[in-house]
Amino acid sequence: MSRSDAPAARAQLAALVAAGARPGGAQVDADRRAIGAGPASAGPDARPAAVLILFGVLDALVSARAAQDEAVSRDLDVLLLARATTLRSHPGQVAFPGGRLEAADAGAVAAALREAREETGLDTSGVEVLGELEQIPLAFSRHLVTPVLGWWRAPSPVRAVDAAESAAVFRAPVADLLDPDRRGTTTIRRGGREWRGPGFLVQDGTGEHLVWGFTAMVLDGLFDRLGWTEPWDTARELPIVW
């Protein structure tokens, strides 16, 4: 696949926004039912938040494998960051750029772009905002998260701006994320209950990272809805290192 194939992926992403999809929503509900927690609900005091799911085309270090879907070229990527291990909340986890809405934000899109700029140094003028996806309630953290889908029409350098917040910022090739050999299930067991969700192994210059939790569920849901998912072994367990 070549750079000329990238518009096919962008068109599919734009169509997903037009359809008003809720990526990972069904998976969130299923996982909560599995531990007897009932339907997902963030509650009336939920705090609004937003994440930027930014797809683009890599200039270098493209995937070595060809994905099954023709829309997924070897240079199609998504922007991710690894949170600092010293943070009290979700230390070391891989995430999309994002955070809570602030009073000065004009909405979810503005918040997602601001957070991405603050966390990764992203030049947001090069981002084409495709639109917002349906909000995802997170009962545990009492957040109502709006995923903002973007296309990186003019890529800019990115980095971990604040070492106290982020350990690494990297662009993960989508073809690698879809690789069945890099996929598995993560399990959290607490108080006799079990939480299971999808997991992805990704590599960047700092080593290998496990994508799990909210970010993995959203990616998993997106890939399913886009028709990009390749068959993978759900019985394979990927250990979570806290």
Secondary structure, DSSP 4 states (H G I P E B T S, - for coil): --GGGHHHHHHHHHHHHHTT--TTHHHHHHHHHHTT--S----TTPEEEEEEEEEEE-SSS--SS--SSTT--TTEEEEEEEE-TT-SSSTT-EE-SEEE--TT--SHHHHHHHHHHHHH---GGGEEEEEEPPPEEETTTTEEEEEEEEEESS------S-TTTEEEEEEEEHHHHT-GGGEEEEEEEETTEEEEEEEEEEEETTEEEEE-HHHHHHHHHHHHHHT------TT-B-----
